[in-house]
Amino acid sequence: MSLTQLRVISSATLLASPTRVADLVTAAKNNGYEALALTDVNVVYNLVPFYHAAIQAGIKPLLGMQLALPDDNVVLIAENLTGYQQLQKISSAVQFDHLTLAELPEFTGLAVITTERGQMYHAFAAGDGNAAANAVQQLAAKQPASINIGVPGVQPNADLLAFAQLHDWTPVALGDVREIAADDDETRRVLAAIAQDVRLTQVAEDATDYTLPNCDLVTGVLQAAGLAPALAGNAALTARCSVALTVQAPELPAFPVPAGATTVQYLTQLAQTGLAAKFDGAVPDDYQQRLRYELQVIEQMGFADYFLIVQDVIKAANAQGIMTGPGRGSAAGSLVAYSLGITAVDPLEYGLLFERFLNPNRGQMPDIDIDVQDDRRGEVLEYIQQRYGRGHTAQIMATSTFGPRRAVRDVAKVLGMASYAIDALAPEIPGAASSIAAALQQNQRLRDMVRDDQQVAHVLRVAAKVVGLPRTITTHAAGIVLSAPPMLDVVALQRSGVGIGIQTQVTKEYVEQLGLLKIDVLGLRNLGMLVRMQAFVRQQFAADFDLARIPLDDQPTLALFAAGKTTGVFQFESRPMRSVLRKVHPLSFEDVVATAALYRPGPMQYIDEFAARMHGRQPVTYLTPLLAPILASTYGIIVYQEQVMQVASSVGGMSLAAADDLRRAMSKKKQSVIDAGRAEFVAGAQKRGVSAADAETIYGDIENFAGYGFNRSHAVAYGMLAFWLAYIKQHYPAAFFAVQLNDSLGNKAKTQVFVNEAKQAGVTILPPDINLSTSGYRLVKGQIQVGLSAIKGVRRDLINAIVAGRANREPVQSVQEFLLRLDPKMRTTDAIMPLVLAGAFDHVAVNRAELAADLQKIIEGVKFAGANATGMDIALAITKSAVPPLSNSELDAQTAAQLGFYVHGHPVTRFAILNGFFNIGPLASGRSGDVLVVLTDMHVIMTKKGTKMAFLTVQDESATGEVTLFPQQYLQSGALQTGTVYLMRVRPDRNSTNDEPRMIAESVRPASAVVATLPALLFLNLGMKTDVNMKKEVLRVLMRNHGSTRVYVTSGGKSVLLDRRYAVNASADVLGILRTMIGENAVAIRKPAIE
């Protein structure tokens, strides 16, 4: 008689067990179990993966749950499929706060097992047999398939056996498994401490052994303890349980269609009408033929409802003014999707393949993912729920697992490691490490810490076991599922804190196996940004502007891509990608799309060759002319998955469906399929005039590229999004940067980058204004007005009050008037001073320094003024402080301190002359070399050796960063002053990031002192309107008289230090020639000055 463990929890009982399902099944097999239950507490998260893992291992799975309620505790095991469905409903009810037996659904089809933590056992242990029997009768009232009295542990329990026999209830042996092996005990207790947010020493000790014992061993112990009846009951229950979970085809909700029409007929009607509208009624024959083919496949595969459901969601979103994306994934390869408005990409124009999206050979439900603007995704989900019913829709559960760094922090805390030690240890875990073992392999310093510190070694040893375990339950970022039958008949549900508030109790990997239709509705930030940019453009620049009409061959936009000026452009904003763009120098939209597809591990190796072929530095050749029409757009290089399919079809003679099967086999390294495909391909190629040797070479090429070829449908759709953003950046920069700045509120690094780029694009930045600024950045006659939310230290409620207080009122004329309008609770110096220092009152108070000095007096004056007092009355009653006004540079620095960036220019630009003498790079690059920065803050400390060192906060136009000045360099740097511009030679600190450069200074010199050491220059002023021929003549003179004096030229209002190759021999004769050419006063030799 073999025992089945009937009470087993896994990591799905959050922070209560370190047991993973796969490990549990393996351990059960190794310990001789023929059957095993999984009974997590109040949830059924792991039942589906447990079922499949157990079946694969040859173990009978029993699907159950521990029902832990305030008034009882029992184990429920599904004896049949009805019981399994009831189990899901019971778990769902508990998750929606139905916490008493009376509130729960019936226990139909379920075996109920009492436990030592339930009412029955408590009453029985207290000697009250009648109360114990009544507790069981309450369970029996829920109509379970069987009542079973759990006999816990392995100790003799004759009284409990007699109690069960007296009432004709079956006793069953009941273990309590929470761990796989004995050394899991500490991990389990650590998880408990993390859950309780206490030290491990504060977790109550428990002498119970929760490990999974050997089956034969524990069976023998139970028999020896006189528990044979409980073993028999255990075996009988195991034998009765029979639940088969089969993979179900999705059962879609029927889409409502007009009376008398089928879904296929209605889909055909909508598709034909939509396609005709795109061609003004004159649909080309090839489009009609493609549409008929796609509709035929969709009908054969039974997916008409799916297309109707998705197009309905898109249509409803657009009707509410919610922007949807041009396409996502392979759906852009469908002409039906294009005709229905699901996608905005013409698949025939871009050579996209329907079979990549919907392969008739596979019969799988296609994925049509929907991108919507992120700030309105909730409305789309609500529409879906209203359309198909609350009982037929749900979002999808996800889990947030312990990553290595999070695990180290949590484990270290509960093990009692000091917080400073945790802060030192956690950053040593590389962000890219997927495990503690990988972290140790990647970081020698971490290995040294383990060797030298037993506590660190202990922390990492435990953390290694915790990594990958679920920490919290979250919601899948995109997925929503629909079901034709009531959702609760298919899957257990629970609350979700986002979206429609309901989500499944299984993750995305299993929802489709259960017969649910999954649709991904992804909130895309860039779509929301495009909506806001389009609104700005229409308001201030072009009232009829339409994203859909942006020409994808716009040359200025292509020039922006070629120059790598794509900060803030979707997919192209990273520094490495911008570098690749400058290298590739794309000439067309196709080139832009291909560049994004190539910039991935694997195909990156072909970027140089791609660029060389594009620009004619390398020839484009084909083994057969059949390849030319397929690979022409990518200069003979296979970039896309669709190209692999087209080569297999056009050269090898395969159908596109078979070609897609081959592509998938190649990407998954299915060698038997690849080998079989090779023979078919070579034979087909030979029929088309290709030699066997060339066919073998071509097949090898597509096998090589299939592993990392990119989905062209997705690349074109997302390339379109990127091009729209780039077009607005190029043609309407004020609209582009206003939206980007609003989206970057609170991100100092991004804000500084966008402000700098906006200025370079000729956009004027207006400082905050108490009468004009809104909460965020806004456009005022093509200029960007800084919003009040950009000011450091200003409360949100104060901002709301300021903006709301302007309604139907004239602008305030004084600070006093402003304060009179304000709620008295907000009239504090701390609340108002940030506005003053940021310059928000500069238009109503001429002397900002005086206002800052008198602010407290003004606030007190307003406080004690009468109800009918005016701003003028209060102003006259206050004696102003005699404070001299700040200089413009001081005002700019003060504003910058509040905003994080300079509104008017930047202090470092006054020293631009230094760029001609030093290889000065942007601070944001994070690279070794010279930087020109203004010192904004400084923290000096004393080292253990009694020497001083400093931590500096510095800024240039590209970024704000931290610079460490070690004692020797600190001593050499002299007296540092905030507000001063310095030329620093730096190298990156190991903790430096793109957003937060952290550097180590090798030298620090005041920029003004460096300028003073520069040699005299030859200054030439060519005037505002310089004749091109005169310019050429001047350059010829310089070239003919090469020397050592650098030349500084002013022309057309711009000044530039010419390259060293134009340095001149500044003799009297040369100067005379130049004065004759451009004027006596336009030529001078002098030392450069600070601008």
LINURRA-V123880 format. One record per backbone hydrogen bond with DSSP energy under -0.5 kcal/mol. CO is the residue of the C=O (numbers start at 1). NH is the residue of the N-H. If there is no record, write none. Layout:
# LINURRA-V123880
co: [CO	CO]
nh: [NH	NH]
This chain:
# LINURRA-V123880
co: [4	5	7	8	10	12	13	13	19	20	21	22	23	24	25	26	27	28	29	31	34	35	36	38	40	40	44	46	47	48	49	50	51	52	53	54	54	55	59	60	61	62	62	63	65	65	66	66	67	67	69	72	73	74	75	76	77	79	80	81	82	83	84	85	86	87	88	89	90	91	92	93	94	97	99	99	100	100	101	107	107	109	109	110	110	111	112	113	115	115	118	119	120	121	122	123	124	127	128	129	130	131	132	133	134	135	136	137	139	140	142	146	147	148	148	149	150	151	157	158	159	160	161	162	163	164	165	170	172	173	174	176	177	179	181	182	184	185	186	187	188	189	190	191	192	193	193	199	200	208	210	210	211	214	215	216	217	218	219	220	221	222	223	227	228	229	230	230	231	232	233	234	235	236	237	243	244	248	250	251	258	262	263	264	265	266	267	268	269	270	271	272	273	274	275	276	276	277	279	281	284	285	286	287	288	289	290	291	292	293	294	295	296	297	298	298	299	303	304	305	306	307	308	309	310	311	312	313	314	315	316	317	317	318	321	323	326	326	328	328	329	330	331	333	334	335	336	337	337	338	344	345	346	347	348	353	354	354	358	359	359	366	367	369	370	371	372	373	374	376	376	377	378	379	380	381	382	383	384	385	389	390	391	392	394	395	396	397	398	399	400	400	401	402	403	404	405	406	407	408	409	410	411	412	413	414	418	419	420	421	422	423	425	426	428	430	435	436	437	438	439	442	443	444	445	446	447	448	449	453	454	455	456	457	458	459	460	461	462	462	463	466	469	470	472	474	478	479	480	481	482	486	487	487	492	494	498	501	502	503	506	507	507	508	510	511	512	513	515	516	517	519	519	520	520	522	522	523	524	524	524	525	526	527	528	529	530	531	532	533	534	535	536	537	537	542	546	547	551	554	555	556	557	558	559	560	561	564	566	568	569	574	575	576	577	578	579	580	581	588	589	590	591	592	593	594	595	598	600	601	602	603	604	606	607	608	609	610	611	612	612	613	619	624	625	625	627	627	628	631	631	632	634	637	639	640	641	642	643	644	645	646	647	647	648	649	655	656	657	658	659	660	661	662	663	664	665	666	669	670	671	672	673	674	675	676	677	678	679	680	681	682	683	684	685	685	686	691	692	693	694	695	696	697	698	699	700	701	702	703	705	705	710	710	711	712	713	714	715	716	717	718	719	720	721	722	723	724	725	726	727	728	732	732	733	734	735	736	737	738	739	740	742	744	746	747	748	749	750	751	752	753	754	755	756	757	758	759	764	764	766	769	774	775	776	778	780	783	783	784	784	785	787	788	790	791	793	795	796	797	798	799	800	801	803	804	806	814	815	816	817	818	819	823	824	826	828	829	830	832	832	833	834	835	836	839	840	841	841	846	847	848	849	850	851	854	855	856	857	858	859	860	861	862	866	870	871	872	873	874	875	878	881	882	887	888	889	890	891	892	893	894	895	895	896	898	901	903	906	907	908	909	910	911	912	913	914	914	918	919	922	923	929	930	931	931	933	934	934	935	937	939	941	941	943	947	949	950	950	951	952	952	953	953	954	955	959	961	962	963	964	964	965	966	967	968	969	970	971	974	977	980	981	982	982	983	984	984	985	985	986	987	989	996	997	998	999	1000	1003	1005	1006	1007	1008	1009	1010	1011	1015	1017	1017	1018	1018	1019	1020	1020	1023	1024	1027	1028	1029	1030	1031	1032	1033	1034	1035	1036	1037	1039	1041	1044	1045	1046	1047	1047	1048	1049	1050	1051	1054	1056	1056	1059	1060	1063	1064	1064	1065	1067	1068	1069	1070	1071	1072	1073	1074	1075	1079	1080	1082	1084	1084	1086]
nh: [6	37	177	39	13	14	16	17	11	24	25	26	27	28	29	30	31	33	32	215	60	5	62	64	42	66	47	50	51	52	53	54	55	56	57	58	59	58	61	36	63	38	64	78	67	76	42	68	69	74	72	69	115	67	113	65	111	242	84	85	86	87	88	89	90	91	92	93	94	95	96	98	97	99	70	71	103	104	104	110	145	79	80	145	146	77	148	75	118	121	122	123	124	125	126	128	127	129	132	133	134	135	136	137	138	139	140	141	142	143	107	112	170	114	150	172	152	174	161	162	163	164	165	166	167	169	168	149	151	175	153	178	9	212	184	185	188	189	190	191	192	193	194	195	196	197	198	202	203	210	178	179	213	218	219	220	221	222	223	224	225	227	226	231	232	233	173	234	235	236	237	238	239	240	241	245	246	515	252	484	261	266	267	268	269	270	271	272	273	274	275	276	277	278	279	279	281	280	282	283	288	289	290	291	292	293	294	295	296	297	298	299	300	301	302	303	302	307	308	309	310	311	312	313	314	315	316	317	318	319	320	320	322	321	323	373	344	345	331	369	332	333	334	335	338	339	340	342	343	341	346	347	350	352	351	357	357	358	360	362	363	368	369	371	522	325	524	376	377	379	380	381	382	383	384	385	386	387	388	389	392	393	487	483	481	504	476	508	474	401	471	472	403	468	407	408	409	410	411	412	413	414	415	417	416	200	422	423	424	425	426	427	428	429	430	433	439	440	441	442	443	444	447	448	449	450	451	452	453	457	458	459	460	461	462	463	464	465	465	466	467	469	402	15	400	398	521	396	519	394	517	489	490	491	505	503	501	496	395	494	397	510	511	512	514	516	515	248	251	518	482	480	521	370	522	372	524	525	374	527	528	529	530	531	532	533	534	535	536	537	538	539	540	541	542	545	549	550	554	558	559	560	561	562	563	565	564	566	569	570	572	578	579	580	581	582	583	584	585	592	593	594	595	596	597	598	599	600	604	603	605	606	607	610	611	612	613	614	615	617	618	616	621	627	628	629	630	631	632	634	636	635	637	639	710	644	645	646	647	648	649	650	651	652	654	653	659	660	661	662	663	664	665	666	667	668	670	669	671	674	675	676	677	678	679	680	681	682	683	684	685	686	687	688	688	690	689	695	696	697	698	699	700	701	702	703	704	705	706	707	708	709	641	712	715	716	717	718	719	720	721	722	723	724	725	726	727	728	729	730	731	732	735	736	737	738	739	740	741	742	743	744	745	747	748	751	752	753	754	755	756	757	758	759	760	761	763	762	766	784	786	773	788	789	774	785	783	780	785	766	786	778	790	791	792	794	795	799	800	801	802	803	804	805	806	807	809	818	819	820	821	822	822	826	827	828	832	833	834	835	836	837	838	840	839	842	770	844	845	848	851	852	853	854	855	858	859	860	861	862	863	864	865	865	869	874	875	876	877	878	878	880	883	884	891	892	893	894	895	896	897	898	898	899	900	792	903	905	909	910	911	912	1091	914	915	916	917	918	920	930	925	926	986	921	933	984	982	936	955	979	953	951	943	949	946	943	941	952	965	939	954	963	936	937	961	934	956	954	999	952	966	1001	950	970	971	972	973	974	974	976	980	935	1007	933	984	1005	931	986	1002	1003	929	1000	992	993	962	989	964	987	985	983	1010	1011	1012	1013	1013	1014	1088	1019	1086	1020	1048	1084	1022	1050	1052	1026	1031	1032	1033	1034	1035	1036	1037	1038	1039	1040	1041	1042	1065	1046	1064	1018	1049	1058	1020	1056	1022	1054	1051	1049	1058	1062	1063	1043	1045	1066	1067	1071	1072	1073	1074	1075	1076	1077	1078	1079	1082	1083	1021	1019	1086	1017]
